[in-house]
Amino acid sequence: YVSSAEALVKTLRTPTAGDRAARMALARYYLLTGRRKDAEARYSALAVDYPDSVDVLRVRCQLLAVPAPTTPPPPPAEAAEVTKKAVAAADALIERFVKDYPGDKAGRLFNAEWLIR
């Protein structure tokens, strides 16, 4: 089914809301089925095609804030440092978005939501 979905997604034109929604759904599927690298690649491509999308920004920040699981898990101090760096990277993404699109109210709202978490 995945190859069929990928083929259908390729038939959609960019930039359209349908294309963005279909590609985000496919990336989410990859994430939920343990294919994080595929999901990250899809979200990165979406960020290129839809740089002004708060929905894409939101998911990218969530991916950054939740590092990929490792085996064996890192010691707590190391895990905390990784998380701190990941959150800082997400902060930078949001700050850049707000700077690049200052009139985007959804972007500013997401920034406020992110800050209170």
Secondary structure as the mmCIF struct_conf table of DSSP 4:
data_model
#
loop_
_struct_conf.conf_type_id
_struct_conf.id
_struct_conf.beg_label_comp_id
_struct_conf.beg_label_asym_id
_struct_conf.beg_label_seq_id
_struct_conf.end_label_comp_id
_struct_conf.end_label_asym_id
_struct_conf.end_label_seq_id
HELX_RH_AL_P HELX_RH_AL_P1 VAL A 2 THR A 11
BEND BEND1 LEU A 12 LEU A 12
BEND BEND2 THR A 14 PRO A 15
HELX_RH_AL_P HELX_RH_AL_P2 ALA A 17 LEU A 32
TURN_TY1_P TURN_TY1_P1 THR A 33 GLY A 34
HELX_RH_AL_P HELX_RH_AL_P3 ARG A 36 ASP A 49
TURN_TY1_P TURN_TY1_P2 PRO A 51 ASP A 52
HELX_RH_AL_P HELX_RH_AL_P4 VAL A 54 ALA A 65
BEND BEND3 VAL A 66 VAL A 66
HELX_LH_PP_P HELX_LH_PP_P1 PRO A 67 PRO A 69
BEND BEND4 THR A 71 PRO A 72
HELX_LH_PP_P HELX_LH_PP_P2 PRO A 73 PRO A 75
HELX_RH_AL_P HELX_RH_AL_P5 PRO A 76 ASP A 100
TURN_TY1_P TURN_TY1_P3 PRO A 102 GLY A 103
HELX_RH_AL_P HELX_RH_AL_P6 LYS A 105 ILE A 116
#
